[in-house]
């Protein structure tokens, strides 16, 4: 194999790894972070209402 062929194969492997990482971020990480963020915000509001009472309008 020539150096050029080896570089092309390494480039393909790196691209495949980057696409897998992007897929993981989009499919797993972002949804988990959004659920945790919304759940955490709800927990904070709930705890504020427990200890501080309902805020008047």
C-alpha positions, 0 to 999 in steps of 0.5 A: 500500500502506498502512503496515499492509500493509508492516509485515505483509509485513516481519513475514512476511519476518522470520519466514521468515528466523528459521525458516530460521536455526532450521532451519540450527541444528537440521539443520546446526549442532547435529549438527556440534557434537556430532560435533566434541565427541565426536570431540575428547573421543575424541582427547583420551582417545587422546592421554592413553593414548599419552603416559601409558599405559593407566590401571590399574583 
